[in-house]
Amino acid sequence: MAYVFAVLASFTNALSSILQRIGIQNAPDRDGMDLSLIAYGLRRGVWILGFALVGVGFILQALALRFGQLTSVQPVITAELLFLVLILGVWFRYPVGLREWTGAFAAAGGLAAFLLIARPGGGTAVPTLRSWTFLFVVVGVLAAAAGAAAQTGPRWFRASMFGASAALLFAVSAALTKDFTTLITQGWGHVFAHWEPYAMLGTGLVGVLLAQNAFHAGPITASQATMTIVDPLASVVIGIALFHDHVSRGSAAVTGEVLAMLVMFGGVVLLAQSPLVTEAKDETGSTPMLERQPSRRGHRGDGRGRPPTDPGRGAETGAPPAAAVPPS
């Protein structure tokens, strides 16, 4: 049941990232971390819809974490990129070629192999306040360092660093979500008397802000690949350290787990570099757009294989047919 909810959360997150990227694609460029991206997105229906799906994804993730371990649920988020390619292929009608199939099989196969070899279990420990404090300090330092690095460098580097910072906070938010679901089982009456729900909300919101900056800073190939890799990797470490999740630790098992993760991450990188997951802005500042391809039965367009919809209007009205896509 945990895997079912995790897969549904991955699909929701992929769709959410696409809609959010469409909503902020034409936001003005500013140096450094841009706090105004949220306000810009709130004026666009497509971004609001994407942000609403973040809540749906959170509920599905919380259900997955309620029934499963952090080390087994979070790696499933790598399926987000598979759904991203599927959405771009089906909705935007772009052809899925050898690169996409190879990346999909590598990501899915590596994930399945890791879960089969690692056999995650445990996860019943209740973290102490001291453990949480140590986690917040370590992750805070790492996220701040990545955020600081994102202030300089080429666009792909800035997108990667913002993505890494967001992914670290998403991993902590997932850990807090798991703790939150445990509190709920003890009754709603005392849940909000604890600090965990507020920390979960705070880390999640900061993570969303960093993700917007990652989407806007540069190539989606850089931001999405980084987030998709860092989040599950950090979650596995947090699950083992905080909740005492256990995985197979024999020499052969560890070797297999490492190889499986490498195959999975290799598939993620391959998918992230696919022409379907095109960059939102290149180094020259131009804005190439992914547009829906004409159906095989034909349609009335502009004579160049593009739909008649004005690309600029899609981001304003919330209609996704002709918008730049990213991507969770």
Helices and strands as residue ranges (DSSP letters): H 2-24, H 37-42, H 45-67, H 70-73, G 74-78, H 79-90, H 98-118, E 121-122, H 129-149, H 155-185, G 188-193, H 196-217, H 220-242, E 245-246, H 251-272, H 311-317
